Amino acid sequence: MNTAILLFILASVLFVANVEALSISPKDRKSMNSFSRRSFVASTSAAAALAVTGSLPSKSQAVQVYNTPNGIKYAVLKEGSSKAVPQSGDIVAVDYTGYLTNGQIFDATHSEGKKNNLLFKLGSGSVIPGLDEIVSGMNVGQKVQAIIPAKFAYGDKGVCLENGECLVKPNETLVYDVFLIKSSIPPP
């Protein structure tokens, strides 16, 4: 796996752990959260830039880390070729790789046995809520790396077999690289 992706995942996990595990006063938490956010942005910006360009960014090239209204964090790794954003109900085609926080790939559109992009109707509930939310804010041609909390992924059930073995453990945060290939209005 690409070292930059591992750095991004590690920085993300440390950030989430720092913010969620703090049991200090609200005033101290606010100052710690500010420090953690600055550290997270610096770490993930460098990792994302290294993944895309093969070199660390200068101050003028720093990658921005964004938050969705639901707290999903993402960095734009490649700008889109269009300014159009898909609308709820549009059919979208994406290429993705899903990672556990330890860096292990658990699913990908290019994995063995898969030859197609993932096609789904945006807003229909056919994919995990976090993926739906990320794609709904992307432009065609854009590539992002997103950290999706468990409640917007597979929640407290995970993805487990009857024998108890889990591909995605319950309450596990996931990381996705998502490339929006196409968006179109479905035929009437």
Backbone bond lengths (Angstrom), bond angles and torsions (degrees), N, CA, C in turn:
res aa  C-N    CA-C-N  psi(-1)  N-CA   C-N-CA  omega(-1)  CA-C   N-CA-C  phi
1 M - - - 1.437 - - 1.518 109.02 -
2 N 1.292 116.65 146.47 1.450 123.73 -179.78 1.529 110.11 -58.92
3 T 1.323 117.62 131.60 1.458 123.03 -179.61 1.518 111.30 -58.64
4 A 1.324 117.92 -38.29 1.463 120.86 -179.17 1.518 110.75 -63.38
5 I 1.321 117.14 -38.65 1.465 120.23 179.00 1.522 109.52 -65.26
6 L 1.326 116.57 -41.93 1.458 119.38 178.27 1.524 111.08 -62.55
7 L 1.332 117.43 -40.37 1.465 120.93 177.08 1.519 110.29 -62.09
8 F 1.318 116.60 -43.10 1.463 121.51 179.36 1.520 109.96 -61.14
9 I 1.327 116.88 -46.58 1.457 121.21 -179.56 1.526 109.90 -63.32
10 L 1.324 116.95 -46.28 1.461 120.94 -179.29 1.523 110.82 -61.17
11 A 1.318 117.49 -46.88 1.465 120.67 179.11 1.522 110.44 -61.05
12 S 1.312 116.51 -39.11 1.463 121.25 -179.60 1.513 111.34 -65.58
13 V 1.317 116.33 -46.65 1.463 120.71 -178.96 1.523 109.93 -64.20
14 L 1.324 117.14 -42.85 1.463 120.07 178.93 1.523 110.80 -62.95
15 F 1.319 117.36 -40.33 1.457 121.22 179.12 1.515 110.00 -62.10
16 V 1.323 117.47 -50.63 1.463 121.60 -179.04 1.521 109.85 -61.00
17 A 1.322 117.41 -44.37 1.463 121.02 -179.89 1.525 110.97 -62.99
18 N 1.337 117.61 -42.34 1.462 121.21 179.53 1.517 111.44 -61.52
19 V 1.306 117.23 -46.63 1.459 120.78 -175.96 1.520 110.91 -70.99
20 E 1.329 118.52 -43.65 1.458 121.53 -175.24 1.531 112.97 -77.41
21 A 1.315 118.11 -27.82 1.458 120.12 -175.14 1.528 113.57 -89.13
22 L 1.310 117.40 -6.41 1.458 119.30 -177.92 1.526 110.44 -68.12
23 S 1.329 116.32 128.60 1.465 120.33 175.34 1.523 107.25 -123.46
24 I 1.329 114.48 62.30 1.450 121.43 -178.90 1.520 108.80 -125.21
25 S 1.319 116.36 175.64 1.464 120.55 -176.85 1.524 110.93 -62.54
26 P 1.344 117.14 153.17 1.470 120.47 179.73 1.530 112.90 -55.72
27 K 1.342 117.82 -37.34 1.465 120.40 179.74 1.531 110.64 -64.76
28 D 1.345 116.50 -47.81 1.462 120.57 178.76 1.525 110.95 -66.47
29 R 1.337 116.37 -36.71 1.465 120.39 178.97 1.523 109.99 -61.51
30 K 1.335 116.73 -41.10 1.466 120.34 -179.59 1.525 110.37 -60.87
31 S 1.323 118.12 -45.13 1.465 119.51 179.94 1.526 111.11 -68.95
32 M 1.334 118.25 -37.84 1.464 121.08 176.85 1.519 110.70 -66.33
33 N 1.341 117.19 -41.29 1.461 120.39 178.58 1.512 110.25 -60.90
34 S 1.318 116.70 -40.05 1.459 120.09 178.40 1.521 110.40 -62.04
35 F 1.344 116.66 -44.70 1.460 120.67 177.86 1.523 110.42 -63.15
36 S 1.339 116.51 -45.79 1.463 120.83 -179.56 1.514 111.45 -61.00
37 R 1.351 116.92 -42.66 1.461 120.15 179.53 1.527 110.59 -62.43
38 R 1.341 117.19 -43.46 1.470 119.43 179.49 1.524 110.46 -63.32
39 S 1.336 117.28 -41.41 1.465 120.98 178.46 1.516 110.88 -64.71
40 F 1.338 115.74 -42.49 1.462 121.17 179.72 1.525 110.53 -61.69
41 V 1.319 116.86 -47.39 1.469 121.10 -179.07 1.517 110.28 -60.88
42 A 1.320 116.99 -44.52 1.468 119.93 -179.61 1.526 111.03 -63.78
43 S 1.339 117.47 -44.98 1.463 121.21 -178.59 1.516 112.07 -66.05
44 T 1.328 115.82 -48.33 1.460 118.86 -176.36 1.516 111.72 -71.24
45 S 1.324 117.47 -33.32 1.457 120.29 177.96 1.527 110.48 -61.89
46 A 1.316 115.32 -46.01 1.462 119.38 179.89 1.523 110.77 -64.93
47 A 1.329 116.69 -43.42 1.462 120.18 -179.07 1.520 111.85 -64.14
48 A 1.327 117.15 -43.90 1.464 120.29 -179.71 1.522 110.99 -65.15
49 A 1.319 116.73 -42.02 1.464 119.43 179.16 1.521 111.28 -65.02
50 L 1.323 116.81 -38.83 1.459 120.66 178.36 1.522 110.15 -63.89
51 A 1.342 116.63 -39.07 1.464 120.65 179.55 1.523 111.54 -64.10
52 V 1.324 117.12 -38.92 1.457 120.99 -175.75 1.523 112.51 -83.05
53 T 1.340 116.54 -46.77 1.465 119.94 -171.29 1.517 114.47 -103.20
54 G 1.329 117.03 -17.48 1.457 119.55 -176.96 1.516 112.68 84.33
55 S 1.355 117.10 2.69 1.458 120.46 177.61 1.514 109.56 -140.59
56 L 1.325 115.63 157.89 1.457 119.50 178.78 1.524 109.73 -73.96
57 P 1.356 116.95 149.83 1.456 119.81 -176.87 1.523 112.22 -77.60
58 S 1.326 115.49 152.17 1.452 119.55 167.84 1.519 105.75 -82.13
59 K 1.324 117.95 173.40 1.461 120.14 -179.43 1.520 111.36 -58.58
60 S 1.324 118.02 -34.08 1.460 120.53 -178.28 1.529 112.45 -77.97
61 Q 1.337 118.62 -11.57 1.465 122.20 -178.34 1.520 113.45 -106.07
62 A 1.321 119.38 4.13 1.456 121.70 -173.30 1.527 111.81 -54.05
63 V 1.325 115.24 138.30 1.453 122.31 179.34 1.527 108.11 -82.26
64 Q 1.318 116.60 134.74 1.459 122.69 -179.45 1.533 109.65 -86.67
65 V 1.318 117.15 136.84 1.455 122.10 173.90 1.522 106.70 -104.44
66 Y 1.337 115.21 128.18 1.457 122.11 -176.61 1.519 110.22 -111.27
67 N 1.330 115.96 161.87 1.457 122.86 174.11 1.516 108.33 -123.93
68 T 1.324 117.14 136.13 1.461 120.76 172.33 1.531 107.38 -81.70
69 P 1.319 117.96 168.80 1.472 119.95 177.55 1.534 113.29 -56.93
70 N 1.318 117.60 -26.91 1.467 121.14 179.84 1.522 113.59 -91.89
71 G 1.322 118.18 5.99 1.457 120.66 176.13 1.514 115.58 87.79
72 I 1.306 117.57 14.16 1.460 120.57 174.89 1.525 107.05 -79.69
73 K 1.308 116.56 128.36 1.471 121.53 -179.31 1.520 109.07 -97.29
74 Y 1.349 115.50 141.20 1.454 118.17 178.10 1.523 110.38 -152.79
75 A 1.325 114.52 155.70 1.461 123.07 175.37 1.517 107.66 -126.26
76 V 1.320 115.97 137.90 1.463 120.97 177.43 1.519 107.24 -81.94
77 L 1.330 116.19 119.50 1.459 121.49 -179.95 1.521 112.02 -94.19
78 K 1.340 115.95 -25.41 1.462 121.09 178.53 1.525 107.09 -149.90
79 E 1.322 115.64 130.94 1.461 119.83 178.56 1.518 110.41 -71.06
80 G 1.314 116.17 152.50 1.452 122.04 -179.22 1.512 113.04 -78.28
81 S 1.312 115.49 163.81 1.461 121.79 179.16 1.524 111.38 -90.61
82 S 1.326 116.50 -4.78 1.452 122.21 -177.68 1.516 108.85 -139.68
83 K 1.306 116.95 152.48 1.468 120.68 175.90 1.527 111.00 -90.89
84 A 1.342 117.08 -9.20 1.461 121.20 -179.04 1.525 110.53 -69.26
85 V 1.330 115.88 136.48 1.451 122.94 178.44 1.531 107.40 -110.79
86 P 1.328 118.59 134.33 1.465 119.52 -179.85 1.528 111.23 -62.10
87 Q 1.311 115.24 149.32 1.466 122.54 179.13 1.522 109.72 -105.10
88 S 1.314 116.14 157.03 1.462 120.65 176.06 1.526 108.74 -55.50
89 G 1.313 116.11 131.79 1.459 121.76 -177.74 1.518 113.59 99.07
90 D 1.336 117.70 -17.51 1.463 120.59 176.81 1.523 110.09 -69.14
91 I 1.320 115.91 151.40 1.463 121.59 173.01 1.527 106.28 -91.06
92 V 1.333 116.13 125.27 1.465 120.74 -179.36 1.522 109.89 -117.51
93 A 1.324 115.19 151.56 1.466 122.84 174.48 1.521 106.85 -119.36
94 V 1.330 116.46 124.65 1.456 120.73 179.23 1.520 110.58 -129.62
95 D 1.312 114.10 153.56 1.455 122.62 169.56 1.520 104.06 -111.92
96 Y 1.320 118.47 132.75 1.464 119.41 -177.95 1.518 111.66 -145.58
97 T 1.332 114.12 159.66 1.449 123.15 168.75 1.515 106.08 -132.14
98 G 1.333 117.16 128.72 1.457 122.24 178.66 1.516 109.99 -107.29
99 Y 1.344 115.64 131.09 1.461 122.32 -177.60 1.520 110.26 -119.44
100 L 1.322 116.16 146.03 1.449 121.23 166.00 1.527 106.52 -78.47
101 T 1.319 118.31 165.84 1.474 119.75 -178.23 1.519 112.79 -68.66
102 N 1.333 117.86 -12.67 1.467 119.75 175.28 1.532 111.52 -86.69
103 G 1.348 116.37 2.46 1.457 120.57 177.82 1.520 114.59 95.10
104 Q 1.320 117.84 -8.11 1.466 121.67 -179.22 1.525 110.30 -73.88
105 I 1.326 115.84 131.35 1.464 120.88 176.31 1.528 107.78 -75.97
106 F 1.344 116.84 128.00 1.463 120.02 177.11 1.521 111.91 -106.42
107 D 1.337 117.89 -18.26 1.457 120.98 177.99 1.519 109.09 -165.27
108 A 1.325 115.78 149.50 1.465 120.98 177.58 1.523 109.04 -159.99
109 T 1.315 116.02 148.89 1.458 119.32 178.56 1.517 111.21 -69.50
110 H 1.307 117.92 -20.97 1.466 121.70 -178.90 1.529 112.36 -101.26
111 S 1.339 117.75 12.62 1.463 119.54 -179.02 1.527 110.64 -74.26
112 E 1.322 115.92 168.34 1.455 121.51 -177.01 1.526 110.68 -56.53
113 G 1.300 115.76 131.88 1.451 121.06 179.85 1.519 114.07 90.82
114 K 1.311 117.49 -7.79 1.460 121.33 178.77 1.520 108.69 -114.90
115 K 1.310 116.16 132.40 1.460 119.62 -179.17 1.516 112.15 -128.15
116 N 1.319 117.00 -2.24 1.451 120.10 -176.65 1.511 111.53 -116.75
117 N 1.314 114.97 161.86 1.445 120.76 171.51 1.524 107.67 -73.62
118 L 1.304 116.01 163.79 1.455 120.59 174.98 1.525 107.75 -83.05
119 L 1.324 117.03 122.11 1.460 123.11 176.23 1.521 107.99 -108.43
120 F 1.334 117.23 131.54 1.453 119.98 175.69 1.517 110.61 -155.59
121 K 1.319 114.38 160.16 1.460 121.60 178.33 1.527 107.59 -87.96
122 L 1.316 115.81 117.64 1.458 121.89 -176.21 1.535 110.19 -62.23
123 G 1.308 115.96 131.02 1.458 121.40 177.98 1.509 114.52 83.81
124 S 1.323 118.05 6.29 1.470 120.91 -176.80 1.524 113.33 -90.67
125 G 1.324 117.83 -9.48 1.459 120.13 -177.31 1.514 113.56 82.51
126 S 1.319 117.59 12.68 1.469 120.22 -178.11 1.531 113.03 -82.64
127 V 1.327 117.77 -9.78 1.470 122.40 174.77 1.531 107.32 -128.07
128 I 1.322 116.97 171.13 1.462 119.35 179.31 1.532 109.26 -60.24
129 P 1.323 117.97 147.60 1.464 120.74 -177.18 1.531 114.19 -56.24
130 G 1.321 117.82 -36.50 1.462 120.40 -179.43 1.518 112.71 -64.86
131 L 1.323 116.93 -40.08 1.465 120.75 178.26 1.526 110.02 -67.81
132 D 1.309 116.64 -41.50 1.463 121.65 177.28 1.535 110.17 -59.31
133 E 1.335 115.76 -44.67 1.466 120.21 -179.20 1.522 112.30 -65.80
134 I 1.308 117.37 -43.62 1.469 120.57 179.91 1.520 110.46 -62.87
135 V 1.326 117.93 -48.41 1.464 121.64 -177.38 1.528 110.87 -63.88
136 S 1.329 117.15 -33.66 1.469 119.67 -178.56 1.522 112.82 -65.39
137 G 1.322 117.77 -15.90 1.459 120.80 178.54 1.513 114.06 -107.72
138 M 1.325 117.51 5.37 1.467 121.14 -176.80 1.522 111.83 -93.89
139 N 1.318 115.18 157.71 1.459 122.48 171.08 1.524 108.61 -99.18
140 V 1.320 116.48 151.55 1.463 120.16 176.20 1.530 108.35 -58.51
141 G 1.329 116.37 133.28 1.458 122.32 -179.13 1.515 113.38 91.05
142 Q 1.316 117.55 -6.44 1.463 121.52 -178.45 1.526 110.59 -84.89
143 K 1.339 115.67 145.22 1.455 121.68 174.97 1.520 107.81 -123.82
144 V 1.338 116.16 131.70 1.455 120.92 178.39 1.523 109.83 -130.33
145 Q 1.329 114.70 159.64 1.453 121.24 169.80 1.516 105.70 -117.28
146 A 1.330 116.54 124.41 1.465 121.88 -173.73 1.518 111.93 -123.04
147 I 1.329 115.26 144.38 1.459 122.31 174.44 1.523 105.61 -107.05
148 I 1.320 115.77 115.57 1.460 121.13 -173.93 1.532 109.10 -110.86
149 P 1.351 116.12 114.03 1.470 119.44 177.67 1.534 110.91 -61.41
150 A 1.318 115.87 154.42 1.465 122.35 -176.25 1.522 113.08 -52.73
151 K 1.330 117.63 -38.84 1.469 118.58 -176.47 1.525 112.69 -66.89
152 F 1.349 117.98 -15.27 1.463 121.85 175.39 1.528 111.18 -110.26
153 A 1.343 115.23 12.51 1.469 121.29 177.02 1.532 107.41 -119.31
154 Y 1.334 117.29 -109.62 1.464 120.77 -177.23 1.524 113.21 -106.63
155 G 1.337 115.83 6.86 1.460 121.49 172.24 1.507 115.04 57.85
156 D 1.343 114.17 -147.42 1.462 119.85 -176.11 1.525 113.20 -82.23
157 K 1.333 117.39 -0.18 1.471 120.60 176.99 1.519 112.33 -94.78
158 G 1.326 117.51 -31.56 1.453 120.43 -175.83 1.521 110.44 65.46
159 V 1.305 115.58 -160.80 1.462 122.35 174.43 1.522 105.37 -126.02
160 C 1.338 115.09 96.75 1.464 120.66 -172.76 1.526 111.46 -126.26
161 L 1.316 115.13 150.55 1.459 122.38 175.62 1.531 109.60 -85.59
162 E 1.312 115.97 167.19 1.465 120.50 178.99 1.520 112.29 -60.18
163 N 1.340 117.47 -29.92 1.461 120.21 -179.34 1.533 112.85 -78.62
164 G 1.341 117.30 0.36 1.464 121.47 177.53 1.516 114.58 96.37
165 E 1.324 117.88 -11.51 1.461 121.04 178.08 1.534 108.81 -71.25
166 C 1.335 116.40 133.98 1.466 120.36 -175.40 1.521 111.87 -118.30
167 L 1.315 115.25 130.81 1.461 121.70 171.31 1.519 108.50 -74.65
168 V 1.329 116.54 -43.36 1.470 123.93 173.19 1.525 105.20 -125.98
169 K 1.326 116.65 118.73 1.462 120.84 -178.12 1.529 110.33 -70.14
170 P 1.321 116.71 154.51 1.463 119.54 175.68 1.535 110.89 -57.16
171 N 1.327 115.28 144.27 1.471 123.73 178.02 1.533 113.73 60.09
172 E 1.324 117.30 32.58 1.462 121.22 -178.72 1.531 111.73 -97.89
173 T 1.325 115.06 130.18 1.460 122.15 173.48 1.518 107.79 -74.38
174 L 1.341 116.86 141.35 1.461 121.47 -178.05 1.519 110.64 -121.76
175 V 1.322 115.44 157.69 1.460 122.64 176.24 1.523 107.29 -122.34
176 Y 1.327 115.86 131.60 1.463 120.97 179.72 1.520 110.18 -125.64
177 D 1.332 115.86 136.06 1.458 122.40 163.45 1.518 104.41 -97.08
178 V 1.329 117.65 123.14 1.462 121.75 -175.45 1.524 109.08 -128.02
179 F 1.333 115.88 130.99 1.459 122.93 176.76 1.524 106.98 -120.82
180 L 1.344 117.22 117.50 1.462 121.34 179.18 1.518 108.57 -85.88
181 I 1.318 115.92 109.52 1.457 122.42 -175.63 1.519 112.19 -85.50
182 K 1.332 115.74 -42.52 1.467 118.55 -173.07 1.524 109.42 -155.03
183 S 1.334 115.30 150.47 1.439 122.33 173.43 1.517 107.41 -141.49
184 S 1.323 116.39 131.44 1.469 118.60 179.09 1.514 110.31 -145.97
185 I 1.305 115.27 152.36 1.456 121.66 177.16 1.526 106.94 -75.97
186 P 1.355 116.44 130.65 1.468 118.09 -178.60 1.526 110.52 -68.61
187 P 1.324 116.46 151.60 1.469 119.49 178.08 1.532 110.38 -65.26
188 P 1.323 117.32 149.30 1.478 120.34 -178.38 1.511 112.84 -67.84
